Structures are given as C-alpha cells and as structure tokens.
Amino acid sequence: MECTIRSAREEDADEISTVILRALRETNAKDYTDEIIERVERSFSPAAVLQLIGKRSVFVATIGRRVVGTASLDGSVVRTVFVAPDVQARGIGKLLMAEIERTARERNISSLTVPSSVTAEAFYAQLGFNTVRDSYHGDERTIIMERWLDDPGRSAP
C-alpha cells in the first residue's frame, strides 16, 4: 500500500466529504448517538469541505488516485482528522499527523491542540497528546488534548 500525503485541492472536496461521512457513520457511531452523528455530518458536506479548503491547511492521504484520509491545521489547532474505515489502523492517520506537525514546525508553532472525539482519544494519546479537559456541545463530548512539539511528553499549559 503506497500512501501519499499532499495538500488538498478544490476538486478533492467530494472525496474528502465521503471519507469523513463514512468514518462518522462507521467508526464514530459506536461512541456517539445517531443525533450527534447527524449534526456533525451537516458540517462536512462537499460544499462545507470546499470552504474549509479555502480557510485551513487541509491535507489528504491518497492511495493511487483515491482519497483515503484527511487532516487540517487551523492556526495551532488540529481539525478534521479522518481515515476511511476500510483502511484504518494502517498508519495513515499517523502519516497525516506527521504532515500536520511538520507544517506547524515550519510555522514556528510550539504546541498543537486537538479537540478529539471519544473515538480518537487513544490515537492522539499514542502520538504524545495529553488530555487537558472535556468540552461539551450539548450532549456531544469532545476531549481537548495538547502536545508541545519540542517535547512529546510535555502538555501545553
């Protein structure tokens, strides 16, 4: 499996949306209610993803010509990290996060914050992120996690 990470292009919006919606429905659904999944899905239509590509540094993981994952950097905040369910647990998320970290370092960002889903908390912990606090949007729980780039074991203040 040859996986490549690159900057997202406008023509990737449909495929990025598909990856996110599949991951929400097939992976995140075990940790969140149908109502929460449906609410989150509305933020990731192809049109919404197209807007995000214009506002953030959005990256995609591709295998051949297929988009299989995405992640974005919004200032020092990691957002929208999703991998297609059929290729999860193959290191694609780690490759995306390495690109996020490389980009952050280029921009002299000293720490990264990620609003993690319950589903992804262990993934971020394995990458050296530490839990700071829980955040709630109605009944949707998000775990705010941080990591210093100069010291993977040190939590941001």
C-alpha positions as CSV (number, residue, x, y, z in Angstrom):
1,M,0.0,0.0,0.0
2,E,1.6,3.2,-1.2
3,C,0.1,6.1,0.7
4,T,0.9,9.7,-0.3
5,I,0.2,12.9,1.7
6,R,-0.4,16.1,-0.1
7,S,-2.3,19.4,0.2
8,A,-6.0,19.2,-0.6
9,R,-7.2,20.7,-3.8
10,E,-10.7,22.1,-4.5
11,E,-11.5,19.1,-6.7
12,D,-10.9,16.8,-3.6
13,A,-13.9,18.2,-1.7
14,D,-16.4,15.5,-2.7
15,E,-14.0,12.7,-1.8
16,I,-13.0,14.3,1.5
17,S,-16.6,14.6,2.4
18,T,-17.2,11.0,1.5
19,V,-14.3,9.8,3.7
20,I,-15.5,12.0,6.7
21,L,-19.1,10.9,6.4
22,R,-18.1,7.2,6.2
23,A,-15.8,7.5,9.2
24,L,-18.5,9.2,11.2
25,R,-21.2,6.6,10.3
26,E,-19.0,3.5,10.6
27,T,-16.4,4.3,13.2
28,N,-17.6,7.2,15.4
29,A,-21.2,5.9,15.6
30,K,-20.1,3.4,18.2
31,D,-19.3,6.3,20.6
32,Y,-22.0,8.8,19.7
33,T,-25.7,8.9,19.3
34,D,-27.4,9.0,15.9
35,E,-28.5,12.6,16.6
36,I,-24.9,13.7,17.3
37,I,-23.6,12.0,14.2
38,E,-26.3,13.6,12.0
39,R,-25.5,17.0,13.5
40,V,-21.8,16.6,12.9
41,E,-22.4,15.3,9.3
42,R,-24.0,18.6,8.3
43,S,-20.7,20.4,8.8
44,F,-18.9,18.2,6.2
45,S,-21.0,18.3,3.0
46,P,-18.9,18.8,-0.1
47,A,-19.7,22.5,-0.1
48,A,-18.7,22.9,3.5
49,V,-15.4,21.0,2.9
50,L,-14.7,23.2,-0.1
51,Q,-15.0,26.2,2.2
52,L,-12.6,24.6,4.7
53,I,-10.0,24.0,2.0
54,G,-10.0,27.8,1.5
55,K,-9.7,28.6,5.2
56,R,-7.3,26.0,6.6
57,S,-4.3,24.0,5.6
58,V,-6.1,20.8,4.6
59,F,-4.2,17.7,3.7
60,V,-5.3,14.4,2.1
61,A,-3.9,10.9,2.2
62,T,-4.2,9.1,-1.2
63,I,-3.7,5.5,-2.3
64,G,-3.4,5.6,-6.0
65,R,-6.0,8.3,-7.0
66,R,-8.3,7.6,-4.1
67,V,-8.5,10.0,-1.2
68,V,-8.5,7.8,1.9
69,G,-7.9,10.3,4.7
70,T,-7.8,13.9,5.6
71,A,-6.5,16.3,8.3
72,S,-6.3,20.0,8.7
73,L,-4.4,22.7,10.6
74,D,-6.3,25.8,11.7
75,G,-3.7,28.0,13.4
76,S,-2.3,25.7,16.1
77,V,-5.5,23.6,16.2
78,V,-5.6,20.2,14.5
79,R,-9.0,19.6,13.0
80,T,-10.9,17.1,10.8
81,V,-8.7,14.1,11.1
82,F,-10.5,11.2,9.4
83,V,-9.4,8.0,7.7
84,A,-11.7,5.8,5.5
85,P,-12.9,2.9,7.6
86,D,-11.7,0.2,5.2
87,V,-8.0,1.4,5.6
88,Q,-8.0,2.4,9.3
89,A,-5.2,1.1,11.5
90,R,-2.6,1.0,8.7
91,G,-0.7,4.1,9.8
92,I,-2.5,6.6,7.5
93,G,-3.6,8.8,10.4
94,K,0.0,8.9,11.7
95,L,1.2,10.0,8.3
96,L,-1.3,12.8,8.2
97,M,-0.4,13.9,11.7
98,A,3.3,13.9,10.8
99,E,2.5,16.3,8.0
100,I,0.4,18.5,10.4
101,E,3.4,18.5,12.8
102,R,5.9,19.3,10.0
103,T,3.7,22.2,8.8
104,A,3.3,23.5,12.4
105,R,7.1,23.4,13.0
106,E,7.6,25.3,9.7
107,R,5.3,28.0,11.0
108,N,7.1,28.1,14.4
109,I,4.0,26.8,16.3
110,S,5.2,25.5,19.6
111,S,2.2,23.4,20.6
112,L,-0.8,21.7,19.0
113,T,-4.3,21.4,20.3
114,V,-6.8,18.9,19.1
115,P,-10.5,18.7,20.0
116,S,-10.6,14.9,20.0
117,S,-13.7,12.7,19.6
118,V,-14.1,10.0,22.2
119,T,-13.3,7.6,19.3
120,A,-9.9,9.1,18.6
121,E,-8.6,9.9,22.1
122,A,-6.3,6.8,22.3
123,F,-4.9,7.6,18.8
124,Y,-3.9,11.1,19.9
125,A,-2.6,9.8,23.3
126,Q,-0.3,7.4,21.4
127,L,1.1,10.5,19.5
128,G,2.0,12.2,22.7
129,F,-1.1,14.4,23.2
130,N,-2.3,14.9,26.8
131,T,-5.8,15.4,27.9
132,V,-6.5,19.0,29.1
133,R,-10.3,19.0,29.7
134,D,-13.6,17.8,28.4
135,S,-15.8,20.1,26.3
136,Y,-19.5,19.6,25.6
137,H,-21.6,20.9,22.7
138,G,-25.0,19.8,24.1
139,D,-24.6,16.1,24.7
140,E,-21.6,15.8,22.4
141,R,-18.4,15.2,24.4
142,T,-15.0,16.3,23.0
143,I,-11.7,15.8,24.7
144,I,-9.4,18.8,24.4
145,M,-5.8,17.5,24.0
146,E,-2.5,19.3,23.6
147,R,1.1,18.5,22.8
148,W,4.3,20.5,22.8
149,L,6.3,20.0,19.6
150,D,9.7,20.3,21.3
151,D,8.8,17.7,24.0
152,P,6.2,15.0,23.1
153,G,5.6,14.1,26.7
154,R,5.0,17.7,27.9
155,S,1.5,19.0,27.9
156,A,0.9,22.6,26.9
157,P,-0.2,24.9,29.7
